[in-house]
């Protein structure tokens, strides 16, 4: 199955090639409680070792808007990616 996901850092996507294996990492966008200065968002791997199927061409890679990547994943992983993208910023690490 193919799953299109938006990776937060468009410049990272420019480094990827079709066929690369990546881990997709979700970092929850949190607002620290009042008075807490050093709060960091939690990050977790939501898809491990998945293959990059395609990188859709776009005219502009927007640093703020991220960039799309199409990944070959099992059906259950596609659902996990969809849920994570609704609540978190996604990043990739090349395996």
N, CA, C and O of each residue as an XYZ file, in Angstrom:
380
protein
N       0.844     -1.167      0.000
C       0.000      0.000      0.000
C       0.890      1.231      0.000
O       1.992      1.208      0.549
N       0.421      2.288     -0.605
C       1.158      3.553     -0.625
C       0.502      4.542      0.324
O      -0.724      4.629      0.397
N       1.325      5.285      1.048
C       0.834      6.319      1.955
C       1.609      7.603      1.701
O       2.838      7.622      1.765
N       0.882      8.669      1.414
C       1.509      9.981      1.241
C       1.548     10.663      2.597
O       0.525     10.784      3.270
N       2.731     11.106      2.995
C       2.883     11.797      4.278
C       3.629     13.105      4.062
O       4.500     13.206      3.198
N       3.277     14.093      4.855
C       3.947     15.385      4.780
C       5.031     15.429      5.847
O       4.758     15.355      7.045
N       6.264     15.551      5.380
C       7.417     15.656      6.269
C       7.630     17.136      6.559
O       7.644     17.959      5.644
N       7.793     17.468      7.830
C       7.847     18.868      8.254
C       9.001     19.644      7.621
O       8.833     20.805      7.248
N      10.158     19.020      7.498
C      11.328     19.711      6.955
C      11.491     19.379      5.472
O      11.958     18.295      5.120
N      11.108     20.306      4.618
C      11.169     20.083      3.173
C      12.591     19.857      2.684
O      12.799     19.117      1.723
N      13.554     20.469      3.315
C      14.948     20.297      2.892
C      15.405     18.856      3.093
O      16.200     18.347      2.304
N      14.918     18.202      4.126
C      15.242     16.793      4.341
C      14.696     15.950      3.203
O      15.370     15.033      2.731
N      13.501     16.245      2.763
C      12.877     15.493      1.672
C      13.708     15.610      0.399
O      13.784     14.659     -0.379
N      14.319     16.742      0.183
C      15.143     16.924     -1.016
C      16.340     15.980     -1.042
O      16.903     15.726     -2.106
N      16.734     15.458      0.117
C      17.858     14.530      0.192
C      17.460     13.086     -0.124
O      18.320     12.246     -0.387
N      16.161     12.802     -0.097
C      15.680     11.437     -0.299
C      15.628     11.062     -1.771
O      15.492     11.915     -2.648
N      15.740      9.759     -2.017
C      15.628      9.201     -3.369
C      14.675      8.014     -3.323
O      14.539      7.353     -2.293
N      14.030      7.757     -4.425
C      13.158      6.596     -4.541
C      13.969      5.340     -4.195
O      15.093      5.162     -4.663
N      13.382      4.486     -3.376
C      14.063      3.266     -2.959
C      14.757      3.373     -1.614
O      15.087      2.349     -1.016
N      14.990      4.586     -1.121
C      15.589      4.751      0.210
C      14.697      4.101      1.263
O      13.475      4.054      1.119
N      15.320      3.608      2.311
C      14.586      3.102      3.476
C      14.686      4.164      4.568
O      15.762      4.700      4.838
N      13.537      4.459      5.193
C      13.507      5.505      6.211
C      12.702      5.057      7.428
O      11.828      4.195      7.338
N      13.019      5.663      8.555
C      12.154      5.607      9.729
C      11.392      6.924      9.754
O      11.971      7.985      9.520
N      10.102      6.857     10.036
C       9.293      8.071     10.172
C       9.108      8.319     11.661
O       8.663      7.443     12.402
N       9.457      9.529     12.084
C       9.427      9.902     13.491
C       8.396     11.007     13.688
O       8.391     12.003     12.964
N       7.532     10.821     14.669
C       6.512     11.815     14.989
C       6.903     12.533     16.268
O       7.184     11.899     17.285
N       6.922     13.847     16.214
C       7.193     14.675     17.395
C       5.939     15.488     17.671
O       5.564     16.359     16.885
N       5.306     15.200     18.775
C       4.074     15.894     19.131
C       4.334     17.373     19.334
O       5.286     17.762     20.010
N       3.491     18.181     18.750
C       3.597     19.627     18.939
C       2.901     19.958     20.260
O       1.676     19.905     20.363
N       3.700     20.297     21.256
C       3.117     20.582     22.567
C       3.373     22.023     22.970
O       4.336     22.650     22.529
N       2.516     22.518     23.794
C       2.720     23.824     24.409
C       3.116     23.556     25.851
O       2.354     22.945     26.601
N       4.308     24.009     26.250
C       4.736     23.719     27.625
C       3.826     24.397     28.645
O       3.290     25.476     28.391
N       3.657     23.757     29.798
C       2.864     24.370     30.866
C       3.477     25.703     31.290
O       4.675     25.926     31.117
N       2.664     26.567     31.834
C       3.137     27.865     32.294
C       4.302     27.700     33.257
O       4.233     26.902     34.192
N       5.359     28.446     33.032
C       6.513     28.418     33.900
C       7.562     27.372     33.528
O       8.660     27.384     34.084
N       7.245     26.468     32.597
C       8.204     25.452     32.175
C       8.896     25.943     30.918
O       8.261     26.166     29.888
N      10.217     26.110     31.017
C      10.979     26.681     29.918
C      11.604     25.604     29.032
O      11.660     25.770     27.814
N      12.068     24.521     29.616
C      12.834     23.529     28.875
C      12.033     22.312     28.429
O      12.622     21.255     28.200
N      10.727     22.420     28.298
C       9.925     21.272     27.882
C      10.223     20.936     26.426
O      10.227     21.811     25.561
N      10.474     19.650     26.170
C      10.728     19.200     24.804
C       9.628     18.245     24.396
O       9.138     17.469     25.217
N       9.234     18.295     23.126
C       8.195     17.352     22.684
C       8.733     15.927     22.675
O       9.922     15.699     22.450
N       7.844     14.979     22.922
C       8.223     13.578     22.837
C       8.256     13.171     21.381
O       7.445     13.636     20.580
N       9.188     12.305     21.037
C       9.281     11.797     19.674
C       9.208     10.280     19.715
O       9.721      9.646     20.638
N       8.561      9.701     18.700
C       8.472      8.250     18.617
C       8.507      7.824     17.165
O       8.044      8.547     16.283
N       9.054      6.659     16.923
C       9.088      6.100     15.571
C       7.717      5.504     15.290
O       7.246      4.642     16.032
N       7.080      5.960     14.224
C       5.753      5.457     13.865
C       5.801      4.516     12.663
O       4.827      3.813     12.393
N       6.908      4.494     11.947
C       7.101      3.553     10.839
C       8.600      3.309     10.709
O       9.376      4.253     10.555
N       9.006      2.050     10.770
C      10.433      1.722     10.740
C      10.803      1.007      9.444
O      10.143      0.054      9.030
N      11.875      1.491      8.813
C      12.422      0.828      7.641
C      11.506      0.756      6.439
O      11.556     -0.211      5.679
N      10.666      1.771      6.253
C       9.741      1.766      5.111
C      10.422      2.352      3.871
O      11.330      3.177      3.977
N       9.970      1.912      2.702
C      10.607      2.313      1.450
C       9.958      3.555      0.866
O       8.733      3.677      0.845
N      10.793      4.482      0.388
C      10.307      5.667     -0.330
C       9.897      5.210     -1.724
O      10.729      4.737     -2.498
N       8.617      5.353     -2.041
C       8.093      4.942     -3.343
C       8.182      6.077     -4.355
O       8.449      5.850     -5.535
N       7.958      7.290     -3.888
C       7.984      8.452     -4.787
C       8.109      9.725     -3.981
O       7.753      9.788     -2.805
N       8.629     10.739     -4.656
C       8.678     12.085     -4.094
C       8.019     12.987     -5.124
O       8.639     13.354     -6.123
N       6.754     13.347     -4.882
C       6.040     14.156     -5.868
C       6.782     15.448     -6.170
O       7.275     16.128     -5.270
N       6.848     15.763     -7.431
C       7.493     17.015     -7.845
C       6.590     18.179     -7.473
O       5.366     18.111     -7.587
N       7.224     19.232     -7.030
C       6.491     20.440     -6.691
C       7.325     21.628     -7.145
O       8.547     21.541     -7.260
N       6.664     22.705     -7.392
C       7.392     23.905     -7.823
C       8.177     24.518     -6.676
O       9.293     25.006     -6.858
N       7.582     24.486     -5.504
C       8.226     25.099     -4.340
C       8.295     24.111     -3.196
O       7.299     23.474     -2.851
N       9.470     23.985     -2.609
C       9.610     23.274     -1.355
C       9.537     24.351     -0.287
O      10.433     25.188     -0.183
N       8.498     24.333      0.491
C       8.310     25.347      1.513
C       8.850     24.858      2.849
O       8.384     23.839      3.359
N       9.821     25.560      3.427
C      10.330     25.146      4.737
C       9.231     25.088      5.795
O       9.281     24.255      6.699
N       8.240     25.969      5.683
C       7.167     25.995      6.666
C       6.088     24.953      6.380
O       5.469     24.429      7.305
N       5.864     24.654      5.100
C       4.792     23.738      4.733
C       5.229     22.306      4.578
O       4.393     21.425      4.377
N       6.524     22.048      4.665
C       7.011     20.695      4.515
C       6.928     20.222      3.079
O       6.774     21.024      2.158
N       7.032     18.910      2.890
C       6.974     18.323      1.560
C       6.425     16.909      1.652
O       6.595     16.222      2.659
N       5.763     16.490      0.580
C       5.169     15.160      0.542
C       6.177     14.098      0.141
O       7.076     14.332     -0.666
N       5.998     12.927      0.728
C       6.743     11.731      0.357
C       5.724     10.600      0.300
O       4.851     10.499      1.161
N       5.837      9.755     -0.711
C       4.970      8.587     -0.801
C       5.787      7.381     -0.347
O       6.867      7.111     -0.871
N       5.249      6.662      0.635
C       5.943      5.520      1.223
C       5.179      4.231      0.951
O       3.948      4.227      0.923
N       5.913      3.137      0.750
C       5.299      1.808      0.646
C       5.247      1.228      2.045
O       6.278      0.987      2.673
N       4.021      1.005      2.531
C       3.843      0.546      3.913
C       2.706     -0.479      3.985
O       1.848     -0.521      3.103
N       2.705     -1.303      5.036
C       1.543     -2.159      5.272
C       0.322     -1.303      5.619
O       0.458     -0.165      6.067
N      -0.861     -1.859      5.409
C      -2.115     -1.127      5.668
C      -2.172     -0.579      7.093
O      -2.564      0.572      7.288
N      -1.797     -1.366      8.078
C      -1.845     -0.913      9.476
C      -0.907      0.262      9.711
O      -1.236      1.175     10.469
N       0.248      0.249      9.074
C       1.194      1.356      9.218
C       0.655      2.627      8.578
O       0.893      3.724      9.082
N      -0.067      2.489      7.478
C      -0.677      3.658      6.839
C      -1.640      4.346      7.801
O      -1.690      5.574      7.862
N      -2.401      3.560      8.548
C      -3.331      4.135      9.522
C      -2.586      4.843     10.649
O      -2.996      5.917     11.088
N      -1.497      4.246     11.114
C      -0.685      4.863     12.176
C      -0.095      6.183     11.676
O      -0.084      7.172     12.409
N       0.393      6.203     10.435
C       0.956      7.432      9.859
C      -0.101      8.523      9.745
O       0.170      9.688     10.039
N      -1.302      8.149      9.320
C      -2.381      9.139      9.196
C      -2.721      9.751     10.551
O      -2.901     10.963     10.664
N      -2.806      8.915     11.565
C      -3.109      9.418     12.914
C      -1.990     10.310     13.430
O      -2.252     11.369     14.000
N      -0.753      9.893     13.234
C       0.385     10.685     13.717
C       0.462     12.029     13.011
O       0.794     13.037     13.635
N       0.162     12.054     11.724
C       0.258     13.318     10.984
C      -0.809     14.322     11.407
O      -0.653     15.523     11.189
N      -1.885     13.837     12.005
C      -2.944     14.735     12.465
C      -2.576     15.451     13.757
O      -3.135     16.504     14.064
N      -1.638     14.885     14.517
C      -1.327     15.469     15.823
C       0.139     15.840     16.009
O       0.506     16.453     17.011
N       0.979     15.467     15.038
C       2.425     15.636     15.219
C       3.089     16.141     13.958
O       2.523     16.083     12.867
N       4.308     16.641     14.131
C       5.169     16.950     12.989
C       5.964     15.699     12.675
O       6.483     15.045     13.579
N       6.062     15.360     11.384
C       6.760     14.148     11.001
C       8.149     14.471     10.452
O       8.346     15.470      9.760
N       9.098     13.607     10.774
C      10.463     13.705     10.276
C      10.878     12.332      9.767
O      10.225     11.333     10.070
N      11.952     12.277      9.003
C      12.472     10.996      8.546
C      13.953     10.882      8.900
O      14.679     11.873      8.981
N      14.369      9.639      9.108
C      15.775      9.313      9.295
C      16.082      8.199      8.319
O      15.382      7.187      8.294
N      17.117      8.369      7.516
C      17.476      7.363      6.523
C      18.130      6.186      7.221
O      19.028      6.363      8.044
N      17.678      4.984      6.892
C      18.209      3.754      7.509
C      19.485      3.321      6.824
O      20.077      2.311      7.203
